Amino acid sequence: MPGLNTTKKLLSDAFFIVGDDGVSKEISEGVLVKESENRFILWCTGRLGCEGIKIEIKLLRRQDLISVLSQIFKPQSDTITITTYLSPEDMDSVVLAVMPRKA
């Protein structure tokens, strides 16, 4: 994936291990785990105060004609979800609430 090469240096500077598959005994870096034809996961770990992050890339289905034609009627876009796992013993309890302002 072209975007992975551009952000790999940024992730390598922030984390010790970038892209381990979590299956093999030895550490293998740079592995983009393919979960399905349109879904990929990248794990990063090895940062103080952070257990790791999971970057989930969900692409639109472009391998069949029906999915491509359905995009005409219901347009969607590719999504990237970044989930951060923080160490509970290093973090204080925090509650964040986002609400509309009272008039």
ABEGO torsion letter per residue (X at the ends): XAAAAAAAAAAAAABABBGBAGABABBBBGBBBBABAABBBBBBBGBBGBAEBBBBBBBBBAABAAAAAAAAABBBBBBBBBBBBBBAAABBBBBBBBBBBBX
